[in-house]
Amino acid sequence: MSEEKESLNFIEQIIEKDLQNGYTKDELRFRFPPEPNGYLHIGHASAICLNFGLGLKYNAPVNLRFDDTNPAKEEQEYVDAIKRDVSWLDFNWDKECYASDYFQELYNWAIELIKNDKAYVDSQTSEEIREQKGTPTQPGSNSPYRDRPIKESLQLLEEMKNGTAPEGAHVLRAKIDMASSNMLMRDPVMYRTLHKHHHRTGTDWKIFPMYDWTHGESDYLEQVSHSFCTLEFLPHRELYNWFLDQVYEDGKMRPKQREFARRNLSHTVVSKRKLARLVEEGIVTGWDDPRMPTISGLRRRGYTPDSIKNFAESIGVGKRENLIDVSHLEFNVREDLNKKAPRVMAVLNPLKVVITNYPESKEEWLTAENNPEDESAGSRELPFSRELYIEKEDFREEANKKFFRLKLGKEVRLKNAYIIKAESCIKDADGNVTEVHCTYDIDSKSGSGTEASLRRVKGTLHWVSIKHALPIEVRLYDRLFTDPSPDTHKDKDFIDFVNPNSLEVITAYGEPSLANLSIETNLQFQRLGYFVVDKDTTKEKIVFNRTVPLRDSWAKIDK
């Protein structure tokens, strides 16, 4: 029986076809080209996984290139954050490149374009240029400066570069076709003047290249074989190729741009401008707020590199944009953490339980398995005593047959401990239960092998010994927006859909093993969900962020 061939996505099919038609594997080179004007988000994670994944598949180098051509918005902070995120996802780049590395080459090529009558300096305002571009159904009209003498354009370009021309006085435009059906080909702007400090070149340059001029030429200079962009850059491909035509030399690798569809995530926004607004308006605490869809936010929330890479692989690459439900991302982190995260016990909403027939001065240490999914995880010791905390919702005075937790006159098993029976309860003046009195079966200790220990009771509860309980701060994070697609409403601001209940901070109680954990340690609080140690943790206060509940609590709401 022949071995079944691995199915390829359409991008891999493009590469395979190129290899059949003359490319060699040694010529393959990919790149991930973020603009350092914000933190990377889950959409970027898909692009990272695509490009670096291709590098691993074809044993080809992948460049990390920063498209740093706009000093008004770009900062070193974002460069550092991007490098940190890519490294955290466990990808290694071959070369660290910057578009600013190529400013001189780009400028030299621009001079040649002017000399070859393929570019000119335009002195119109941006509004005039915009009006003169025409519409998708009507051709544009030529700039009055389109036939400016070559010598004059060269002189003005030098003045722009040196900063003697006022900011915004001139732009350099490519001379292509003002009647083109593709409006991007209607004499696009190549350079604008900006008298601003650049995070790498300082004040050396007073003109900065536009994205379309920079991107393809950077790919060419780095000899990138395949330049993969999101679908909105499909109309740019014609211009990408036109610019390459002006500089390409025979015998060199000519980059090929191809496009794939964005994968938008429900109940969030991924526009950097909108994410920045969430930060600036104090709706979140920063770019790494655990409610943010940024990679640093997901990391702080407790997502693992493998959960994000598995998510990216599962949604694949396609040619049509679609909205991926955030529950699919949550499913991937549950799957990953189920295998890796140690189980511990913590009580979020405590109710006191007193085991009346357990000796007051007695305490014992019980053995608990760390992770039933991982035999190598070992076990730990848990303290047990007369007074315990359980979850308030785990007790009812009366309940129907489908309630398998603690109720008066009925038994449950305490995880890793004993079977207890609720005998009575104490209430406050408002009728709220404040304490439950139980008895325990002394012979029912888990793992003891006694007949009583093998007795089957339907409910099993988590608990902590009050005497040994560790107070912890728990941040219960939920989806940041109540609407699946908050930024698609024409008549409403996306901020209108911010979930007022996206964060609840409580004091909970955990078993003593939770002391002295490292930041970013992932755990499962048994029966409750997955949690991670937050960077705000101090010696005086341990802080946990909820990554996800054990089950999708939004499923019923969405239905």
Disulfide bonds with the S-S distance in Angstrom:
none
